[in-house]
Amino acid sequence: MSSVKVRDFTTLAEPSESVVLVYFEEADGVVHVYRDGTVVLASPQGTTVARLPQPDGRVWRREGYLALLARLGATEDELARAADTIVARDDALAYMGFDRAFDHALAEARVQYDAWAARQPPDVAQMDEVQVDDWLAARLAELRAVHD
């Protein structure tokens, strides 16, 4: 069983050049991310330093969505399945071209949201985005408690 420790430097009172340090006990290695986009991967097997380019829209959307799912309590398996689905959907949408893909995705999302909202309590339609996120997090927690 491997142990992973995460140190989040964004919570410090004083700003730090570091953003996060992830320690992998099994490999005795670290991933250290700095604010300027520098990433250091270090272990007894070697060290690599890289400067990350700014992500394109596809990467930003994918990582933002996965971060949202993680904040809502998604498990590792759920995150892995979501990542696979995102790649497949992104590839399909990229094939269409941006304008057509955007219109298609927006229309599809609206249909799916409306169908979902119709199955929910009436007050859900009146909620703002933060309230819906909180409501969804509570429902996910209830479902996970039943299945654990």
Helices and strands as residue ranges (DSSP letters): E 4-8, G 9-11, E 18-24, E 29-34, E 38-43, E 46-51, H 57-71, H 76-96, H 98-118, G 122-126, H 129-147
